[in-house]
Amino acid sequence: MLDKNINLEGKNVLITGAAGFIGSNLVLELLKKIDSINILGIDNLNDYYDVRIKEYRLDEIEKEVKKHSKSNWKFIKGSIADRELIDKVFNEFKPDVVVNLAAQAGVRYSILNP
Ligand SMILES: NC(=O)c1ccc[n+]([C@@H]2O[C@H](COP(=O)([O-])OP(=O)(O)OC[C@H]3O[C@@H](n4cnc5c(N)ncnc54)[C@H](O)[C@@H]3O)[C@@H](O)[C@H]2O)c1
């Protein structure tokens, strides 16, 4: 267990790859563990594996956030390679913390599908 955990209470947290395996579970854990948190998730929902799995995860997050009235969740379907989008997110959402979990398993695939 870390002895220097960051206090995320009331913070703006940007999570990329939020519909992915790790990202979606992180969002759920943060909603459950932090009383009041603002989470912005970005994911391009690419079809590297079945998109329905990612949509299911987003549905689970929507269900969870309803139980936490002091927290906010917003999802943007978009790519972290979209400079304009990322600039807008940083200017408007002003994240305190960024967790970058957007990822492509295959190097060749990542070049062909930014
Ligand atoms: N799954 C594991 O056991 C594990 C273990 C250790 C580390 N990791 C690392 O954690 C990270 C996430 O892994 P995961 O298992 O959640 O993978 P995942 O494929 O389930 O999730 C990655 C997500 O990123 C999204 N994405 C890809 N390119 C994007 C882009 N340009 N813009 C926005 N979104 C984009 C995908 O749509 C996907 O939903 C990876 O870096 C992986 O190497 C995973």
The ligand as a Gaussian input file, in Angstrom:
#p B3LYP/6-31G(d) Opt

LIG

0 1
 N       -4.704000      -5.201000     -19.258000
 C       -3.628000      -5.452000     -18.513000
 O       -3.508000      -6.503000     -17.851000
 C       -2.520000      -4.448000     -18.403000
 C       -1.481000      -4.672000     -17.512000
 C       -0.464000      -3.731000     -17.400000
 C       -0.486000      -2.576000     -18.183000
 N       -1.502000      -2.380000     -19.057000
 C       -1.470000      -1.157000     -19.861000
 O       -2.596000      -0.355000     -19.556000
 C       -3.002000       0.346000     -20.743000
 C       -4.477000       0.046000     -21.041000
 O       -4.614000      -1.351000     -21.233000
 P       -6.051000      -2.028000     -21.376000
 O       -5.877000      -3.471000     -21.047000
 O       -7.073000      -1.239000     -20.627000
 O       -6.273000      -1.904000     -22.946000
 P       -7.649000      -1.693000     -23.751000
 O       -7.310000      -1.966000     -25.176000
 O       -8.761000      -2.454000     -23.117000
 O       -7.926000      -0.156000     -23.541000
 C       -7.293000       0.869000     -24.259000
 C       -8.369000       1.817000     -24.730000
 O       -7.736000       2.895000     -25.400000
 C       -8.575000       3.289000     -26.471000
 N       -7.741000       4.007000     -27.432000
 C       -6.767000       3.518000     -28.252000
 N       -6.228000       4.482000     -28.990000
 C       -6.862000       5.635000     -28.628000
 C       -6.736000       6.983000     -29.033000
 N       -5.863000       7.349000     -29.973000
 N       -7.540000       7.896000     -28.450000
 C       -8.434000       7.552000     -27.500000
 N       -8.595000       6.276000     -27.074000
 C       -7.817000       5.332000     -27.634000
 C       -9.170000       2.007000     -27.006000
 O      -10.398000       2.219000     -27.691000
 C       -9.351000       1.193000     -25.724000
 O      -10.693000       1.298000     -25.236000
 C       -2.049000      -0.107000     -21.861000
 O       -0.991000       0.823000     -21.970000
 C       -1.537000      -1.445000     -21.342000
 O       -0.262000      -1.747000     -21.887000
 C       -2.518000      -3.276000     -19.179000

